[in-house]
Amino acid sequence: MKYIFFYFLACTALLSGCTKKTDEIFDKSVDERLSQTLTDYQNALTGAPGWKLFVYPKGLESQDIKVGGLTYYVKFTNTNRVSMVSDFSTDIAETPKESGYHLKALQRPSIIFDTYSYMHIPADPDPDVSGSPTGTGGNGWGTDFNFSFQDVTAKDTIYLQGNFNKSSAVLVKASQGEMDSAFNKGRLKGMMNFTREYIKANPFIYIAASPSLNVGVSFDTTLFLLSTSTPEGGLLVNKTSAFSYTTYGLHLGAPATVGNYTFQDIYWDDVKKLFYITSGATRVEFISGTQPVFPLDFVIGISYTTISVPLNPLAGSSALFGTKFNAMVSGLKTHGYNLTYAKSDFIFNDGNKTLTFNTYVTQGTNPYIIQYVYSYTKDNAGLFKFNRISANGNGANAGIEPDMRNIIDYIEQDKFKLDYYLNGTTLLGQFNSIENPTFYFTGNLF
């Protein structure tokens, strides 16, 4: 019996010696580590002169509405107060507003802007407040005002994600000079005004992206979008980037590449009154042209769809066209139907290569359309040839078509070169007959 007791005692001791011991991987608990992370972020935010917060709203993408970026210059204090200006409008770009914030552990460490601030205005569900691109309530711009930190540790650049709409955002440490420009010198509002004045005065902007490539540039200052247009394989390729304003120019949501150059910031030159980019050590200035970068035959049906001819022929129209046009207008009025001419639209569709020729007339107070639809081909010289597909009832009417033939005989029998025509500061579209060089006319471009 004694031997059995010692046997069990020995086995017990052996099993005790084989019991696994769990070592602590971290020297602090989860709560302690989370508290330290929030403290580190708090110290980073309040220790800097200020930050640029770039926000890229995502909440309207489900409605196929793309908007650009928003910039906030923000200054944090240790007492959970934050001051900011924003480029959402010129009013709030100039006057700093103070509100509250705090850091909190939600599903991830987060920064919460907890009292109404400039950040809440584009998120406001009242369209009269937010000016929502949807035009309806409840949407705002699809942006956020509470964000989770995507980085483990605080750095000079901190990536965020909106907790509700999943908007992407980034905090970039700003210099004291930038903060002074934003808060004390009204520079953010100034950049917004400079940009709008620049694009109004320079409607045809491009970048010489390589010795053989010009890239067209256009700005949508309503939706904060920048577009570039590049010819590729005989087609015009348009690319859109989100932008927002800074005290020195514009900042893109992601780096853009045009030709030989890659850039994310666009800078404003106060002396030359123009924008430029830097790519490596190379400075590339935006260039203002006197007409669009790409010829009209290349972009008709894409950038422009309509050449519209009013009652009184415009500059750049020939005497022969004037004679034929007046005969058409007069005939429509006097040959039985008493039709009063309003305008004619030549509407191009690049996708299916069609031209719709609509002439708008009235009979008394009743409006009518005389319509002819053509397919078209374009040869290597950029010359258009039109072939009629159909006409509506008015176009085929025996009492109307003879008067319309003053114009459509040329459209159906000749080849045409399409060009721009600059009338003062107004850019028009021009049809030029190849077979009959004295027959040419212009219209407003849309």
C-alpha positions in Angstrom: 0.0 0.0 0.0 2.8 2.3 0.9 4.4 1.8 -2.6 1.1 2.6 -4.3 0.9 5.9 -2.4 4.4 6.9 -3.3 3.7 5.9 -7.0 0.7 8.3 -7.2 2.7 11.0 -5.4 5.4 10.7 -8.0 2.9 10.8 -10.9 1.3 13.9 -9.4 4.6 15.6 -9.1 5.4 14.7 -12.7 2.1 16.0 -14.1 2.6 19.2 -12.1 5.9 19.7 -13.7 4.4 19.4 -17.2 1.7 22.1 -16.6 2.0 24.8 -19.3 2.7 28.4 -18.2 1.3 31.3 -20.2 3.7 34.2 -20.5 2.3 37.7 -21.0 3.1 39.0 -24.5 2.5 42.7 -23.6 3.5 44.3 -20.4 0.2 46.3 -20.3 -3.4 45.3 -20.5 -5.5 46.1 -23.6 -7.2 49.0 -21.8 -3.8 50.4 -20.8 -2.4 50.1 -24.3 -5.6 51.8 -25.8 -5.3 54.6 -23.3 -1.7 55.1 -24.2 -2.5 55.2 -27.9 -5.1 57.9 -27.3 -2.7 59.9 -25.2 0.0 59.6 -27.9 -2.5 60.9 -30.5 -3.6 63.7 -28.2 0.0 64.8 -27.6 0.7 64.7 -31.4 -2.4 66.7 -32.3 -1.8 69.4 -29.7 1.9 69.5 -30.0 2.0 70.7 -33.6 1.3 74.3 -34.8 -1.7 72.9 -36.6 -2.8 70.4 -39.2 -4.3 70.2 -42.7 -7.2 67.8 -42.7 -8.1 66.7 -46.2 -11.5 64.9 -46.4 -12.8 63.0 -49.4 -16.6 62.4 -49.0 -17.8 59.0 -50.1 -21.5 59.0 -49.1 -22.9 60.1 -52.5 -21.1 57.5 -54.6 -24.1 55.1 -54.3 -26.1 57.8 -56.2 -23.4 58.1 -58.9 -22.4 61.5 -57.7 -18.7 62.1 -57.4 -17.4 65.1 -55.4 -13.9 66.2 -54.7 -12.2 67.1 -51.5 -12.6 69.4 -48.5 -9.7 71.1 -46.7 -9.8 72.1 -43.0 -6.9 73.9 -41.3 -7.3 72.8 -37.7 -5.6 73.8 -34.4 -6.1 71.5 -31.4 -5.8 72.3 -27.7 -5.3 70.2 -24.6 -8.7 71.3 -23.3 -10.5 69.5 -26.1 -11.1 72.6 -28.2 -10.4 72.9 -31.8 -10.3 76.0 -34.1 -10.7 75.6 -37.9 -11.2 77.3 -41.2 -12.4 75.4 -44.3 -12.6 75.8 -48.1 -16.2 74.6 -48.2 -17.2 78.3 -48.8 -15.3 81.6 -48.9 -17.2 82.7 -45.7 -15.8 79.9 -43.6 -12.4 80.0 -45.3 -11.6 83.4 -43.7 -13.1 83.3 -40.1 -11.9 80.7 -37.7 -14.5 78.9 -35.6 -13.9 77.1 -32.3 -15.7 74.0 -31.3 -15.2 70.8 -29.3 -13.5 67.5 -30.0 -12.4 64.4 -28.1 -10.5 61.2 -28.7 -12.4 58.0 -27.8 -12.1 54.3 -28.2 -15.0 53.1 -30.4 -14.3 50.0 -32.6 -11.0 51.8 -33.3 -9.4 54.8 -31.6 -11.3 57.7 -33.0 -11.4 61.5 -33.1 -14.9 62.9 -32.6 -15.9 66.5 -33.5 -18.6 66.7 -30.9 -20.1 70.2 -31.2 -21.4 71.8 -34.4 -18.4 73.1 -36.4 -17.4 73.9 -40.0 -17.0 70.2 -40.5 -20.7 69.6 -39.8 -21.9 72.1 -42.5 -21.3 69.9 -45.6 -22.8 67.0 -43.6 -25.9 68.9 -42.7 -29.1 67.0 -43.9 -30.7 70.4 -44.6 -29.9 71.2 -48.3 -30.3 74.9 -47.6 -27.4 74.6 -45.2 -25.1 72.1 -47.0 -26.0 72.9 -50.6 -26.1 69.2 -51.3 -25.4 68.2 -54.9 -28.4 65.9 -54.7 -30.7 68.9 -54.2 -32.6 66.9 -51.6 -32.6 66.6 -47.8 -30.8 64.0 -45.7 -27.7 63.7 -47.8 -25.4 66.7 -47.5 -22.2 66.0 -49.3 -21.9 62.5 -48.0 -19.1 63.4 -45.7 -18.1 62.6 -42.1 -17.3 64.4 -38.9 -16.2 61.4 -36.7 -13.1 59.5 -37.9 -11.2 56.4 -36.8 -7.4 56.4 -36.9 -6.0 54.0 -39.4 -2.4 54.2 -38.1 -1.0 52.4 -35.1 1.1 55.3 -34.0 0.9 59.1 -34.5 3.1 60.5 -37.3 3.4 63.7 -39.3 0.8 62.2 -41.7 -2.1 60.4 -40.1 -4.7 58.5 -42.2 -8.3 58.4 -41.1 -11.6 56.9 -42.2 -15.1 58.3 -41.6 -17.0 56.2 -39.1 -20.4 56.7 -40.9 -19.9 57.3 -44.7 -16.4 55.7 -44.8 -14.9 58.9 -46.2 -11.2 58.8 -46.6 -9.2 61.5 -44.8 -5.7 62.5 -43.9 -4.1 64.8 -41.4 -0.9 66.4 -42.5 1.2 68.4 -40.0 1.2 72.1 -41.0 3.9 74.6 -40.4 3.5 77.7 -38.3 3.6 79.8 -41.5 0.8 77.9 -43.1 -1.4 78.2 -40.0 -0.7 82.0 -39.8 -1.6 82.3 -43.5 -4.9 80.3 -43.0 -5.9 81.9 -39.7 -4.6 85.4 -39.8 -4.0 86.4 -43.4 -7.1 85.0 -45.2 -5.0 83.1 -47.6 -7.4 80.1 -48.0 -10.2 82.4 -49.1 -7.6 84.2 -51.3 -6.7 81.0 -53.1 -10.4 80.2 -53.7 -10.8 83.6 -55.3 -7.5 83.4 -57.3 -8.6 80.1 -58.8 -12.0 81.2 -59.8 -10.7 84.4 -61.4 -7.9 82.5 -63.1 -10.2 79.9 -64.8 -12.7 82.6 -65.8 -9.9 84.6 -67.5 -8.3 81.5 -69.0 -10.9 79.1 -70.3 -8.4 77.1 -72.3 -5.7 75.8 -70.0 -3.2 73.0 -70.7 0.1 71.5 -69.6 2.9 70.7 -72.0 3.2 67.2 -70.5 6.0 66.2 -72.9 7.6 67.6 -76.1 4.8 66.0 -78.2 1.8 66.0 -75.7 -0.4 68.8 -74.5 -2.9 67.8 -71.8 -6.0 69.9 -71.4 -7.0 70.9 -67.8 -10.3 72.1 -66.5 -11.7 72.9 -63.0 -15.1 72.2 -61.5 -15.0 74.6 -58.6 -18.6 73.6 -57.6 -17.9 69.9 -57.0 -14.1 70.4 -56.3 -13.0 68.2 -59.3 -10.1 68.7 -61.7 -10.2 67.0 -65.1 -7.4 66.3 -67.5 -8.0 65.4 -71.2 -5.4 63.4 -73.2 -5.5 62.0 -76.7 -4.8 58.3 -76.7 -5.2 56.1 -79.8 -7.3 58.6 -81.6 -9.7 59.0 -78.6 -9.9 61.7 -76.0 -9.4 60.2 -72.5 -10.7 62.2 -69.6 -9.6 61.6 -66.1 -11.0 63.3 -63.0 -9.3 64.0 -59.7 -10.6 65.3 -56.4 -9.0 68.5 -55.3 -9.3 71.0 -52.4 -7.7 74.3 -51.7 -4.6 75.0 -49.6 -2.9 78.3 -48.7 -0.4 77.7 -51.5 -2.6 76.3 -54.2 -4.5 73.1 -54.7 -4.1 69.6 -53.3 -5.2 66.4 -55.1 -6.7 63.4 -53.3 -4.2 61.1 -55.0 -1.0 61.7 -57.2 -1.8 62.3 -60.8 0.4 61.5 -63.8 0.3 63.4 -67.1 2.9 62.6 -69.7 6.3 62.7 -68.1 5.1 64.3 -64.8 3.6 63.0 -61.5 2.3 65.5 -58.9 -0.2 65.8 -56.1 0.1 69.6 -55.3 -0.6 72.5 -57.7 1.1 75.7 -56.7 0.0 79.3 -57.3 2.5 81.9 -58.5 1.6 85.3 -57.0 3.8 87.2 -59.4 2.8 85.5 -62.7 -0.8 84.8 -61.6 -0.8 81.2 -62.8 -0.6 77.7 -61.5 2.3 75.3 -61.8 3.4 71.8 -60.7 6.7 70.4 -59.7 7.8 67.0 -60.6 11.2 66.2 -59.1 13.3 69.3 -59.8 11.2 70.3 -62.8 8.7 73.2 -62.6 5.9 73.0 -65.2 3.6 76.0 -65.7 0.0 75.8 -66.8 -0.4 77.5 -70.2 -3.4 79.5 -71.3 -4.4 79.0 -74.9 -6.6 81.1 -77.2 -8.8 78.1 -78.0 -9.2 74.5 -76.7 -6.2 72.3 -76.8 -7.8 69.7 -79.1 -9.4 70.5 -82.5 -13.1 70.6 -82.8 -13.3 67.6 -85.0 -11.6 65.6 -82.2 -13.9 66.6 -79.4 -17.3 67.2 -81.1 -19.8 64.9 -79.6 -17.7 64.6 -76.4 -16.6 67.9 -74.9 -19.1 69.8 -77.1 -22.2 68.2 -78.5 -24.1 71.1 -80.1 -23.5 73.8 -82.6 -26.6 76.1 -82.4 -27.5 78.6 -85.1 -29.8 81.5 -84.0 -32.2 83.6 -86.1 -29.5 86.1 -87.0 -26.4 84.4 -88.4 -23.3 84.9 -86.3 -19.8 86.2 -87.2 -17.9 83.7 -89.3 -20.8 82.9 -91.6 -20.5 83.4 -95.3 -22.7 85.6 -97.6 -23.8 82.4 -99.5 -24.9 80.8 -96.2 -26.7 84.0 -95.3 -28.6 84.0 -98.6 -29.6 80.3 -98.3 -30.4 80.7 -94.6 -32.7 83.7 -95.2 -34.4 81.8 -98.0 -35.1 78.9 -95.7 -36.5 81.2 -92.9 -38.6 83.2 -95.3 -40.0 80.1 -97.0 -41.0 78.5 -93.7 -42.9 81.6 -92.9 -44.7 82.2 -96.2 -45.1 78.8 -97.8 -48.4 77.6 -96.3 -47.7 76.8 -92.6 -46.8 80.2 -91.3 -43.8 78.8 -89.3 -41.6 81.2 -87.4 -38.0 80.2 -87.1 -36.4 80.1 -83.6 -33.1 78.3 -84.0 -31.3 75.2 -85.4 -29.2 72.8 -83.4 -26.7 70.4 -85.0 -26.4 67.8 -82.3 -23.4 65.3 -82.5 -23.3 61.9 -80.7 -19.8 60.5 -80.9 -20.9 57.2 -79.4 -23.1 56.2 -82.3 -21.6 58.6 -84.8 -24.9 60.5 -85.6 -25.8 64.1 -86.3 -29.3 65.2 -85.4 -30.3 68.4 -87.2 -33.2 70.0 -85.3 -34.9 73.2 -86.5 -37.2 74.7 -83.9 -40.2 76.7 -85.2 -43.5 77.9 -83.9 -46.9 78.1 -85.4 -48.8 80.7 -83.4 -48.0 79.7 -79.9 -47.4 76.0 -80.7 -43.8 74.8 -80.9 -42.6 72.2 -83.5 -39.4 70.5 -84.5 -38.2 69.8 -88.0 -35.8 67.0 -87.7 -33.3 65.2 -89.9 -31.0 62.4 -88.5 -27.6 61.6 -90.2 -24.9 59.0 -89.7 -21.5 60.4 -90.2 -18.0 59.3 -91.0 -14.7 61.2 -90.5 -11.7 60.6 -92.6 -8.0 60.9 -91.7 -8.1 64.6 -92.6 -10.8 65.2 -90.1 -13.5 65.8 -92.8 -17.1 64.8 -92.0 -19.5 63.2 -94.5 -23.2 63.0 -93.5 -25.7 60.4 -94.8 -29.4 60.8 -94.0 -30.9 58.0 -91.9 -34.4 59.5 -91.3 -36.6 62.5 -91.0 -39.5 63.1 -88.8 -43.0 63.9 -90.1 -42.3 67.6 -90.3 -38.9 67.1 -92.0 -40.4 64.9 -94.6 -43.5 67.1 -95.2 -43.7 68.1 -98.8 -44.6 71.7 -97.8 -41.6 72.1 -95.6 -38.7 70.0 -97.0 -38.2 72.2 -100.1 -37.5 75.2 -97.9 -35.1 73.2 -95.7 -33.2 72.1 -98.8 -31.6 75.5 -98.9 -29.4 74.1 -96.1 -29.7 70.3 -96.1 -28.6 70.0 -99.7 -25.2 71.2 -98.6 -25.2 69.0 -95.5 -26.1 65.9 -97.5 -23.9 66.5 -100.6 -20.7 68.1 -99.3 -17.9 67.2 -96.9 -17.3 69.5 -94.0 -14.4 70.6 -91.9 -15.3 71.6 -88.3 -13.3 74.4 -86.8 -13.4 76.8 -83.9 -14.2 80.4 -84.6 -13.3 83.0 -82.0 -15.6 86.0 -82.1 -14.0 88.4 -79.6 -14.0 86.3 -76.4 -16.8 84.0 -77.5 -15.8 80.6 -79.0 -18.1 79.4 -81.8 -18.2 76.2 -83.8 -17.9 76.5 -87.6 -19.0 74.3 -90.5 -16.8 74.7 -93.6 -17.9 73.1 -96.9 -15.0 71.5 -98.9 -16.8 71.3 -102.2 -18.3 74.8 -101.9 -15.7 76.9 -100.0 -17.9 80.0 -100.0 -20.5 78.1 -97.9 -19.6 78.2 -94.2 -21.4 79.1 -91.0 -21.0 79.3 -87.3 -23.1 78.6 -84.2 -22.9 78.7 -80.4 -21.0 75.8 -78.9 -22.6 73.7 -76.1 
